[in-house]
Amino acid sequence: MKKLWGSRFTQETEKRALSFTSSLSFDKRLYRYDILGSIAHVRMLASCGIISEGDGEVIVAALEEVEKEMFHDQFSYLESDEDIHTAIERGVVEKVGSEIGGKLHTARSRNDQVALDLRMYLKDEQAKIMALLGELIEVVLSLAHHNLDLLFPGYTHLQRAQPVLLSHHFMAYGEMLRRDYERLEINFEHTDHMPLGSGALAGVSYPVDREMLARELKFSRITRNSMDAVSDRDFALEFLSNASILMVHLSRLAEEMILWSTSEFGFIELSDRYATGSSMMPQKKNPDIWELVRGKVGRVIGNLGSLLVVLKGLPLSYNRDLQEDKELVFDTADTVKEILPLVGDVLRSTKINQDRIAASTSRGFLTATDMADYLVKKGVPFRKAHHIVGKVVLYCSQNSLTFEELGMDIYKQFDRHFDQDIYEVVSLSKSIASKNIVGGTARQQVAYQIEETTRWVEEKKEDLRKLRERCYFV
């Protein structure tokens, strides 16, 4: 079959070149968006008198037939179909003839067409991912709620540092995931710009109604510059960036779950349903799900890097390099959508070993900072207090003692300001209770964090319901 653009050429495209330039193998998944955009485009052409109402109805009916065939895998793709746009137009022409079917592409270029399809697709994908993120945040909230009073060793540099509540630790991930959600909300608004009418790069010379197209296609605004509209992939970059940050957060969580499930930590036990064994070592219970979550962040970050490199040297406006955007976006969306519900399932089924955690908080001198603050409140300069407590820690470590086991006579040898009230200060529960400031680990503050985030989730459910009204197949 002759190419849509083939009239100025005297030779057929070489087969390997045709295969190399074709995007049909991966952009097939855009067919519903392409047809939806085409139907709106045809109706707009008819409404503006650019084509007749009758021709418009015939083309729309043909587009709907093509969609049914594609949906049921009954559409016959040809080797000459360069992309999904070409395949759909060919399908229409075969049904109604070139005299009418050839009018489908009036006042439109594949440049603004593909920009439209990708934006529509990403609006749907972002809404789906936001819904999954909301569900995962609810899992984190549940974990925090059920472990609200469990003391836990907080770490810096992977060394025991200060006591916290395990619920506070989980809510740190709640904060990360909230930011991930909010970034996607912003990304959705940046994606929600309607590019049709930009043509190849300069706009079109027909009296098209872009506002009508925006209404028909559920876009809240119209692109302002035709050259930017056909070459802009910032919304895709932003999505890949947001997905990369989200995956980094999940990777950090995965790393902790992997560490906590080891014999050395023993803080958690993974469900048999989400662990694997060794082909050689019968005793092994491996955290493969978490390791793959951690590993897949590499491909998502790689997709972001790839698109950045594709775009970095492109002159205005459209260049064929932009064909490389879709596989990167598709792969990232698929990866994130697969991982989010799986992470939630693994977390729900994980057993918290409270006794092991409680035992770990008794070691590591977690209240050393509280001891230093105790001296400061008694008039000792902080640097001197820091030095004194360091000596106390060294003594206890050398003599296998805890702060609670250290006698008052020994305390007095280190500094005269120590008194009987030091034993309350070095209590783990008192240490946690003393951090009763906004964002702190005191029970009251963590309970408020859980309550506030729970309200936020409920508000976002309503926001997402409204946002879905601006989507297509969600």
RODO-2510 file (C-alpha; in nm, 4 decimals, decimal comma):
residues 474
     n   res          X          Y          Z
     1     m     0,0000     0,0000     0,0000
     2     k     0,1209     0,3501    -0,0814
     3     k     0,2443     0,5600     0,2058
     4     l     0,0358     0,8578     0,3177
     5     w     0,3366     1,0738     0,2370
     6     g     0,4650     0,8764    -0,0638
     7     s     0,3633     1,0909    -0,3616
     8     r     0,6905     1,2868    -0,3832
     9     f     0,9011     0,9690    -0,3683
    10     t     1,0007     0,7597    -0,6690
    11     q     1,1386     0,4594    -0,4820
    12     e     0,9870     0,2260    -0,2256
    13     t     1,1154     0,2457     0,1306
    14     e     1,3789    -0,0203     0,1895
    15     k     1,2385    -0,2988     0,4083
    16     r     1,4916    -0,2657     0,6884
    17     a     1,4394     0,1108     0,6963
    18     l     1,0642     0,0579     0,7179
    19     s     1,1042    -0,1828     1,0071
    20     f     1,3513     0,0483     1,1832
    21     t     1,1234     0,3520     1,1648
    22     s     0,7972     0,1728     1,2503
    23     s     0,6500     0,2318     1,5946
    24     l     0,3424     0,0144     1,5466
    25     s     0,4737    -0,2710     1,7609
    26     f     0,4538    -0,0560     2,0737
    27     d     0,2171     0,2324     1,9992
    28     k    -0,0724    -0,0055     1,9269
    29     r    -0,1774     0,0436     2,2862
    30     l    -0,2705     0,4038     2,2045
    31     y    -0,5432     0,2991     1,9607
    32     r    -0,8378     0,3912     2,1832
    33     y    -0,6953     0,7360     2,2504
    34     d    -0,6137     0,7879     1,8832
    35     i    -0,9653     0,6933     1,7779
    36     l    -1,1239     0,9051     2,0505
    37     g    -0,9153     1,2017     1,9356
    38     s    -0,9990     1,1333     1,5712
    39     i    -1,3727     1,1194     1,6401
    40     a    -1,3583     1,4536     1,8213
    41     h    -1,1497     1,5963     1,5372
    42     v    -1,3982     1,4828     1,2695
    43     r    -1,6958     1,6180     1,4622
    44     m    -1,5166     1,9495     1,5019
    45     l    -1,4406     1,9606     1,1265
    46     a    -1,8081     1,9029     1,0508
    47     s    -1,9229     2,1565     1,3095
    48     c    -1,6939     2,4191     1,1562
    49     g    -1,8107     2,3400     0,8013
    50     i    -1,4669     2,2174     0,6962
    51     i    -1,6209     1,8838     0,5935
    52     s    -1,9895     1,8019     0,5506
    53     e    -2,2011     1,6632     0,8332
    54     g    -2,2716     1,3555     0,6231
    55     d    -1,9062     1,2824     0,5572
    56     g    -1,8342     1,3349     0,9243
    57     e    -2,0949     1,0805     1,0301
    58     v    -1,9606     0,8240     0,7822
    59     i    -1,6027     0,8692     0,9064
    60     v    -1,7052     0,8508     1,2725
    61     a    -1,8967     0,5295     1,2100
    62     a    -1,5920     0,3811     1,0357
    63     l    -1,3668     0,4853     1,3255
    64     e    -1,6021     0,3127     1,5693
    65     e    -1,5893    -0,0048     1,3592
    66     v    -1,2103     0,0037     1,3546
    67     e    -1,2071     0,0450     1,7319
    68     k    -1,4281    -0,2627     1,7791
    69     e    -1,2032    -0,4662     1,5520
    70     m    -0,8912    -0,3589     1,7369
    71     f    -1,0513    -0,4214     2,0755
    72     h    -1,1425    -0,7781     1,9739
    73     d    -0,8073    -0,8382     1,7981
    74     q    -0,9830    -0,8673     1,4649
    75     f    -0,8027    -0,5808     1,2904
    76     s    -0,5470    -0,6820     1,0282
    77     y    -0,2297    -0,4773     1,0585
    78     l    -0,0104    -0,4448     0,7500
    79     e     0,3627    -0,4210     0,7173
    80     s     0,3142    -0,0815     0,5557
    81     d     0,1430     0,0573     0,8674
    82     e     0,4125     0,2792     1,0160
    83     d     0,2284     0,3509     1,3368
    84     i    -0,1118     0,3225     1,4991
    85     h    -0,2258     0,6508     1,3400
    86     t    -0,1516     0,5220     0,9897
    87     a    -0,3164     0,1869     1,0616
    88     i    -0,6371     0,3493     1,1842
    89     e    -0,6573     0,5874     0,8907
    90     r    -0,5995     0,3003     0,6484
    91     g    -0,8746     0,1045     0,8205
    92     v    -1,1155     0,3943     0,7756
    93     v    -1,0247     0,4418     0,4077
    94     e    -1,0756     0,0718     0,3388
    95     k    -1,4250     0,0912     0,4864
    96     v    -1,5531     0,4145     0,3282
    97     g    -1,3167     0,4802     0,0384
    98     s    -1,0502     0,7426    -0,0079
    99     e    -1,2901     1,0173    -0,1213
   100     i    -1,4490     1,0354     0,2224
   101     g    -1,1925     0,8539     0,4381
   102     g    -0,9166     1,0761     0,3019
   103     k    -1,0805     1,3733     0,4760
   104     l    -1,0070     1,2332     0,8219
   105     h    -0,6642     1,3937     0,8363
   106     t    -0,7792     1,7392     0,7253
   107     a    -0,6302     2,0171     0,9421
   108     r    -0,4207     1,7683     1,1384
   109     s    -0,0656     1,6328     1,1430
   110     r     0,0662     1,3187     1,3009
   111     n     0,2814     1,5577     1,5027
   112     d    -0,0070     1,7097     1,6974
   113     q    -0,1952     1,3788     1,6822
   114     v     0,0709     1,1794     1,8654
   115     a     0,1171     1,4596     2,1180
   116     l    -0,2558     1,4373     2,1880
   117     d    -0,2553     1,0588     2,2229
   118     l     0,0352     1,0554     2,4652
   119     r    -0,1198     1,3261     2,6812
   120     m    -0,4518     1,1412     2,6951
   121     y    -0,2783     0,8141     2,7800
   122     l    -0,0728     0,9757     3,0554
   123     k    -0,3755     1,1423     3,2119
   124     d    -0,5285     0,7984     3,2538
   125     e    -0,2073     0,6393     3,3799
   126     q    -0,1440     0,9136     3,6337
   127     a    -0,4977     0,8765     3,7696
   128     k    -0,4497     0,4997     3,8010
   129     i    -0,1167     0,5402     3,9796
   130     m    -0,2612     0,8010     4,2159
   131     a    -0,5371     0,5576     4,3105
   132     l    -0,2798     0,2845     4,3797
   133     l    -0,0667     0,5273     4,5796
   134     g    -0,3662     0,6196     4,7933
   135     e    -0,4250     0,2513     4,8670
   136     l    -0,0602     0,2012     4,9626
   137     i    -0,0701     0,5017     5,1947
   138     e    -0,3694     0,3413     5,3670
   139     v    -0,1622     0,0254     5,4225
   140     v     0,1143     0,2365     5,5794
   141     l    -0,1441     0,4101     5,7991
   142     s    -0,2733     0,0739     5,9162
   143     l     0,0783    -0,0415     6,0052
   144     a     0,1418     0,2805     6,1947
   145     h    -0,1898     0,2579     6,3796
   146     h    -0,1360    -0,1030     6,4878
   147     n     0,2169    -0,0287     6,6100
   148     l     0,1475     0,3100     6,7624
   149     d     0,3094     0,2322     7,0996
   150     l     0,5915     0,0032     6,9922
   151     l     0,9335     0,1467     7,0790
   152     f     1,1873     0,1140     6,8023
   153     p     1,5582     0,1945     6,7604
   154     g     1,5896     0,4885     6,5225
   155     y     1,9024     0,4804     6,3089
   156     t     2,1446     0,7196     6,1492
   157     h     2,4368     0,5861     5,9450
   158     l     2,2705     0,2444     6,0030
   159     q     2,3812     0,2748     6,3684
   160     r     2,1367     0,2854     6,6596
   161     a     2,0795     0,6515     6,7355
   162     q     1,7665     0,7498     6,9318
   163     p     1,4460     0,5756     7,0368
   164     v     1,1388     0,6399     6,8250
   165     l     0,8011     0,4787     6,7819
   166     l     0,7815     0,2229     6,5016
   167     s     0,4656     0,4043     6,3943
   168     h     0,6735     0,7218     6,3514
   169     h     0,9131     0,5289     6,1298
   170     f     0,6291     0,4018     5,9106
   171     m     0,4758     0,7474     5,8888
   172     a     0,8024     0,8755     5,7414
   173     y     0,7181     0,6622     5,4373
   174     g     0,3649     0,7979     5,4521
   175     e     0,5113     1,1454     5,4066
   176     m     0,7221     1,0340     5,1104
   177     l     0,4232     0,8732     4,9401
   178     r     0,2106     1,1829     5,0002
   179     r     0,4680     1,3920     4,8196
   180     d     0,4719     1,1366     4,5372
   181     y     0,0950     1,1690     4,5078
   182     e     0,1049     1,5473     4,5078
   183     r     0,3734     1,5533     4,2396
   184     l     0,1494     1,3401     4,0184
   185     e    -0,1393     1,5800     4,0775
   186     i     0,0751     1,8661     3,9492
   187     n     0,1980     1,6502     3,6613
   188     f    -0,1638     1,5753     3,5645
   189     e    -0,2352     1,9477     3,5301
   190     h     0,0741     1,9963     3,3139
   191     t    -0,0369     1,7038     3,0971
   192     d    -0,3885     1,8405     3,0635
   193     h    -0,3122     2,0728     2,7670
   194     m    -0,4830     2,0010     2,4344
   195     p    -0,2365     2,0220     2,1374
   196     l    -0,4662     1,9449     1,8406
   197     g    -0,4793     2,2335     1,5967
   198     s    -0,1042     2,2849     1,6119
   199     g    -0,0608     2,0956     1,2856
   200     a     0,2899     1,9924     1,1936
   201     l     0,4412     2,2934     1,3703
   202     a     0,2848     2,6230     1,2519
   203     g    -0,0829     2,5750     1,3302
   204     v    -0,3434     2,5135     1,0586
   205     s    -0,5046     2,7438     0,8035
   206     y    -0,8564     2,6070     0,8552
   207     p    -1,1048     2,7765     1,0899
   208     v    -1,0853     2,4978     1,3483
   209     d    -1,2466     2,5236     1,6899
   210     r    -0,9793     2,4220     1,9383
   211     e    -1,2017     2,5090     2,2335
   212     m    -1,4568     2,2566     2,1080
   213     l    -1,1836     1,9938     2,0799
   214     a    -1,0709     2,0646     2,4345
   215     r    -1,4259     2,0244     2,5654
   216     e    -1,4869     1,7046     2,3670
   217     l    -1,1585     1,5546     2,4820
   218     k    -1,1836     1,6627     2,8474
   219     f    -0,8888     1,8994     2,8447
   220     s    -0,8978     2,1986     3,0766
   221     r    -0,6733     2,4160     2,8621
   222     i    -0,5236     2,4528     2,5138
   223     t    -0,1558     2,4711     2,4211
   224     r    -0,0448     2,8282     2,3474
   225     n     0,2345     2,7776     2,0963
   226     s     0,2132     2,5323     1,8061
   227     m     0,5883     2,4742     1,7783
   228     d     0,6151     2,3947     2,1466
   229     a     0,2977     2,1832     2,1402
   230     v     0,4276     1,9294     1,8879
   231     s     0,7768     1,9035     2,0362
   232     d     0,7044     1,9357     2,4084
   233     r     0,7623     1,6241     2,6141
   234     d     0,8082     1,7986     2,9475
   235     f     0,4921     1,6333     3,0780
   236     a     0,6406     1,2918     2,9942
   237     l     0,9741     1,3849     3,1501
   238     e     0,7934     1,5040     3,4594
   239     f     0,6065     1,1746     3,4788
   240     l     0,9287     0,9745     3,4450
   241     s     1,0930     1,1943     3,7080
   242     n     0,8008     1,1575     3,9475
   243     a     0,7942     0,7830     3,8908
   244     s     1,1693     0,7653     3,9549
   245     i     1,1362     0,9503     4,2857
   246     l     0,8475     0,7228     4,3838
   247     m     1,0535     0,4162     4,2958
   248     v     1,3470     0,5488     4,4991
   249     h     1,1146     0,5768     4,7986
   250     l     0,9922     0,2216     4,7459
   251     s     1,3521     0,1067     4,7060
   252     r     1,4451     0,2641     5,0397
   253     l     1,1513     0,0852     5,2000
   254     a     1,2568    -0,2384     5,0298
   255     e     1,6104    -0,2029     5,1622
   256     e     1,4839    -0,1675     5,5176
   257     m     1,2470    -0,4625     5,4829
   258     i     1,5343    -0,6721     5,3506
   259     l     1,7574    -0,5719     5,6419
   260     w     1,4847    -0,6145     5,9017
   261     s     1,4057    -0,9656     5,7764
   262     t     1,7645    -1,0882     5,8267
   263     s     1,8661    -1,3014     6,1228
   264     e     2,0916    -1,0165     6,2319
   265     f     1,7961    -0,7792     6,2739
   266     g     1,4982    -1,0132     6,2997
   267     f     1,2521    -0,7250     6,3285
   268     i     1,0062    -0,8734     6,0787
   269     e     0,9137    -1,2053     5,9240
   270     l     0,7975    -1,2180     5,5644
   271     s     0,4944    -1,4222     5,4713
   272     d     0,5728    -1,7469     5,2909
   273     r     0,3413    -1,6193     5,0164
   274     y     0,5859    -1,3396     4,9359
   275     a     0,9221    -1,5075     4,9859
   276     t     1,1197    -1,7677     4,7937
   277     g     1,3626    -2,0433     4,8812
   278     s     1,7029    -2,1472     4,7577
   279     s     1,7615    -2,4229     4,5021
   280     m     2,0633    -2,5351     4,7042
   281     m     2,0235    -2,4210     5,0674
   282     p     1,7061    -2,5635     5,2270
   283     q     1,7015    -2,3206     5,5197
   284     k     1,6781    -2,0032     5,3111
   285     k     1,3799    -1,7686     5,3015
   286     n     1,4664    -1,4961     5,0568
   287     p     1,3024    -1,1511     5,0267
   288     d     1,2934    -1,1695     4,6472
   289     i     0,9907    -0,9423     4,6069
   290     w     1,1632    -0,6631     4,7937
   291     e     1,4884    -0,7233     4,6076
   292     l     1,3093    -0,6911     4,2742
   293     v     1,1352    -0,3735     4,3895
   294     r     1,4786    -0,2392     4,4757
   295     g     1,6194    -0,3633     4,1455
   296     k     1,3466    -0,2280     3,9186
   297     v     1,4170     0,1276     4,0272
   298     g     1,7175     0,1061     3,7939
   299     r     1,5062     0,0598     3,4818
   300     v     1,2701     0,3418     3,5802
   301     i     1,5553     0,5845     3,6446
   302     g     1,7125     0,4600     3,3209
   303     n     1,3958     0,5493     3,1311
   304     l     1,4117     0,9016     3,2700
   305     g     1,7769     0,9332     3,1722
   306     s     1,7057     0,8007     2,8241
   307     l     1,4342     1,0562     2,7510
   308     l     1,6468     1,3385     2,8895
   309     v     1,9216     1,2404     2,6472
   310     v     1,6752     1,2104     2,3575
   311     l     1,5502     1,5638     2,4183
   312     k     1,8700     1,7414     2,5110
   313     g     1,9882     1,8280     2,1592
   314     l     1,6646     1,8530     1,9629
   315     p     1,6006     2,1703     1,7651
   316     l     1,2432     2,2907     1,7279
   317     s     1,0056     2,1576     1,6425
   318     y     0,9137     1,7914     1,5830
   319     n     1,1920     1,5396     1,5188
   320     r     1,1573     1,1648     1,4745
   321     d     1,3735     1,1141     1,7834
   322     l     1,0543     1,1813     1,9795
   323     q     0,9276     0,8400     1,8756
   324     e     1,1584     0,7076     2,1475
   325     d     0,9431     0,8597     2,4223
   326     k     0,6612     0,6063     2,4190
   327     e     0,8356     0,2822     2,5128
   328     l     1,0049     0,4612     2,8023
   329     v     0,6755     0,6003     2,9299
   330     f     0,4880     0,2742     2,8757
   331     d     0,7498     0,0665     3,0549
   332     t     0,7625     0,3026     3,3522
   333     a     0,3836     0,3200     3,3884
   334     d     0,3557    -0,0591     3,3669
   335     t     0,6349    -0,1120     3,6202
   336     v     0,4934     0,1298     3,8758
   337     k     0,1385    -0,0041     3,8400
   338     e     0,2601    -0,3599     3,8949
   339     i     0,4745    -0,2769     4,1977
   340     l     0,2447    -0,0501     4,4032
   341     p    -0,0288    -0,3050     4,4849
   342     l     0,2313    -0,5791     4,5368
   343     v     0,4160    -0,3672     4,7937
   344     g     0,0885    -0,3143     4,9765
   345     d     0,0163    -0,6885     4,9801
   346     v     0,3636    -0,7740     5,1103
   347     l     0,3409    -0,5124     5,3871
   348     r    -0,0043    -0,6326     5,4968
   349     s     0,1194    -0,9893     5,5334
   350     t     0,4433    -0,9054     5,7177
   351     k     0,4713    -1,0075     6,0817
   352     i     0,6275    -0,7546     6,3207
   353     n     0,8510    -0,9276     6,5768
   354     q     0,7752    -0,7033     6,8732
   355     d     0,9897    -0,8944     7,1224
   356     r     1,2987    -0,8741     6,9010
   357     i     1,2445    -0,5030     6,8466
   358     a     1,1954    -0,4439     7,2189
   359     a     1,5188    -0,6296     7,2946
   360     s     1,7099    -0,4218     7,0414
   361     t     1,6062    -0,0936     7,2010
   362     s     1,7778    -0,1930     7,5253
   363     r     2,1179    -0,1810     7,3579
   364     g     2,3043     0,0981     7,1837
   365     f     2,2728     0,3791     7,4433
   366     l     1,9786     0,5304     7,2551
   367     t     1,9163     0,7963     7,5199
   368     a     2,2686     0,9421     7,5171
   369     t     2,1423     1,2617     7,3555
   370     d     1,8761     1,2919     7,6268
   371     m     2,1516     1,2633     7,8861
   372     a     2,3458     1,5443     7,7209
   373     d     2,0311     1,7602     7,7077
   374     y     1,9779     1,6838     8,0786
   375     l     2,3183     1,8326     8,1592
   376     v     2,2561     2,1337     7,9349
   377     k     1,9336     2,2080     8,1244
   378     k     2,1433     2,2048     8,4430
   379     g     2,3727     2,4748     8,3038
   380     v     2,6471     2,2680     8,1366
   381     p     2,7484     2,3975     7,7889
   382     f     2,6359     2,1533     7,5213
   383     r     2,9837     2,0732     7,3899
   384     k     3,1027     1,9920     7,7434
   385     a     2,7884     1,7864     7,8050
   386     h     2,8508     1,5992     7,4824
   387     h     3,2042     1,5197     7,5986
   388     i     3,0883     1,4009     7,9415
   389     v     2,8217     1,1701     7,7981
   390     g     3,0759     1,0263     7,5563
   391     k     3,2880     0,9284     7,8576
   392     v     2,9838     0,7739     8,0274
   393     v     2,9074     0,5708     7,7135
   394     l     3,2669     0,4508     7,6938
   395     y     3,2636     0,3430     8,0594
   396     c     2,9340     0,1578     8,0250
   397     s     3,0500    -0,0096     7,7059
   398     q     3,3739    -0,1276     7,8639
   399     n     3,1899    -0,2604     8,1693
   400     s     2,8864    -0,4079     7,9893
   401     l     2,6457    -0,1749     8,1676
   402     t     2,3392     0,0184     8,0577
   403     f     2,2650     0,3742     8,1672
   404     e     1,9997     0,2398     8,4056
   405     e     2,2500    -0,0008     8,5639
   406     l     2,5123     0,2657     8,6279
   407     g     2,5290     0,3633     8,9968
   408     m     2,4810     0,7206     9,1111
   409     d     2,8285     0,7227     9,2681
   410     i     2,9763     0,6536     8,9236
   411     y     2,7558     0,9178     8,7609
   412     k     2,8861     1,1721     9,0118
   413     q     3,2437     1,0892     8,9154
   414     f     3,1685     1,2090     8,5626
   415     d     2,9887     1,5302     8,6624
   416     r     2,8443     1,6761     8,9824
   417     h     2,5219     1,7784     8,8042
   418     f     2,4019     1,4190     8,7765
   419     d     2,1270     1,3352     9,0250
   420     q     1,8595     1,0700     9,0823
   421     d     1,6372     1,2215     8,8136
   422     i     1,8852     1,1038     8,5473
   423     y     1,7266     0,7572     8,5648
   424     e     1,3996     0,8983     8,4390
   425     v     1,5749     1,0935     8,1641
   426     v     1,7458     0,7844     8,0215
   427     s     1,4181     0,5911     8,0137
   428     l     1,3261     0,5044     7,6559
   429     s     0,9596     0,5845     7,7033
   430     k     1,0393     0,9191     7,8692
   431     s     1,2787     1,0014     7,5863
   432     i     1,0062     0,9438     7,3301
   433     a     0,7462     1,1344     7,5315
   434     s     0,9808     1,4332     7,5548
   435     k     0,9763     1,4784     7,1730
   436     n     0,6266     1,6248     7,1917
   437     i     0,6621     1,8840     6,9182
   438     v     0,5023     1,8916     6,5740
   439     g     0,6752     1,6247     6,3677
   440     g     0,8263     1,4588     6,6752
   441     t     0,8071     1,0956     6,7786
   442     a     0,5936     1,1425     7,0915
   443     r     0,2819     0,9276     7,0866
   444     q     0,0524     1,2307     7,0789
   445     q     0,2320     1,3695     6,7748
   446     v     0,2386     1,0401     6,5857
   447     a    -0,1299     0,9827     6,6580
   448     y    -0,1958     1,3266     6,5128
   449     q     0,0174     1,2432     6,2058
   450     i    -0,1905     0,9297     6,1495
   451     e    -0,5186     1,1156     6,1992
   452     e    -0,4193     1,4027     5,9717
   453     t    -0,2956     1,1723     5,6950
   454     t    -0,6139     0,9653     5,7216
   455     r    -0,8174     1,2826     5,6617
   456     w    -0,5885     1,3717     5,3708
   457     v    -0,6453     1,0318     5,2103
   458     e    -1,0235     1,0745     5,2333
   459     e    -1,0021     1,4214     5,0786
   460     k    -0,7869     1,2868     4,7963
   461     k    -1,0392     1,0154     4,7211
   462     e    -1,2949     1,2845     4,6439
   463     d    -1,0396     1,4882     4,4456
   464     l    -0,9494     1,1771     4,2478
   465     r    -1,3141     1,1082     4,1723
   466     k    -1,3406     1,4534     4,0148
   467     l    -1,0098     1,4119     3,8356
   468     r    -1,1267     1,0840     3,6821
   469     e    -1,4049     1,2769     3,5135
   470     r    -1,1306     1,4367     3,3048
   471     c    -0,9946     1,0949     3,2069
   472     y    -1,1064     0,8431     2,9473
   473     f    -1,0719     0,4739     3,0316
   474     v    -1,0061     0,4760     3,4060
***
